[in-house]
Amino acid sequence: MAKQELKSIGVLSFAVVLGLMEALIGLVMGIFIAVGGVLIGSMLGGAAEGGIIGIFAIIVYPIMFFIMGFLGGAIVALVYNFVADKYKGIELEFI
């Protein structure tokens, strides 16, 4: 069980992975909003409008979440690389 130090993070790879994870979360949220929009729309007599909002959410939420996750991941990786270079990185223990 050797402990190793994480000295740097690949900015682009970390940003892409975090962006993709956030896009999946956005897709799940978009599906919930789509279902809720149809249900609320049908109760108020406008199921078509609720469905349009739902389809819009399924398309737009993953894109928005990917962009935010990508930018956030890039910023976190850059800050981590700066801090780990000046001080000490995270210790990881591999089995």
N, C-alpha and C positions, 0 to 999 in steps of 0.2 A: 504494500500500500504506500506508494510514493506520492508525496505531495508535490504538485507543480504549480507554477505561478502563471496566470494568464497575463501576458505582457501587453498584448494588443488585440484588437478586434478588427476584422476586415470590414471597413465602413460600408461598401456597396453590398456585400453579401449579407451583413446584418440588417441593413435597411430593407433589402428585398424580402428576407425571411419575415421580418416584423411586419412589413407591408402586406404580405400574403396572409399572415395570421389575422391581421386586422380586417382584411377583405373578407375572410370567412366569417368573422364576427358580424361585419356589415351585411353579409348575405343573410345570415340567420335573423338579424334585426329587420331587414327588409321583408323577409317572409312573414314575420310576425305582424309587421305594419300592414302588409298586403291583406292578410287574413282579417285583421282588425278593421281595416278600411272597408272591406266587403261586408263584414258583419254590421258595422255601424251604418254604412250606406244603405244596406237592405232594410234596416230598422227605420231609417229616415226617408225611405222611398227613392234613394238615388244609388242603387248598387253599382251602376255603370261608373259613376264618378269615383266611388270607393275603389273599384277595380283599377281604374286608371291611376289613381294615387298609389295603389299597391304595386302595380307594375313599374311605375316611376321609382318607387322606393327600392324594389328588387334590383333595378339597374343602377341607380345613382348611389345608394348606400355603399355597396362594395367598392365602387370607384373612389368615393370620398374617403372611406376608411383606409384604402390602400395608400392613397396620397398622404394622408395624415400619418399613417404608420411608417411609411417610407421616410418621410422627412423627420419624424421623431426618432426613428432608428438611426438615421445618419447622424443626427445631433448627439444622441446618446453615445454612439460609437466614437465620434470625434472627441467628446468630452472625456470618455473613459480612457482613450489612448493618451490624451494630454495628461490626465491625472496619474495613470499608471506609469507613464514615462518619468514624471517628476517624483513620485513617491513609490508606492508598491502596488502591484496588481493583486487580483483576487487569487487566493490559494485554493486549488482544486485537488481533491484526493481521488485517484483512480484505483479501482480494485483490480 
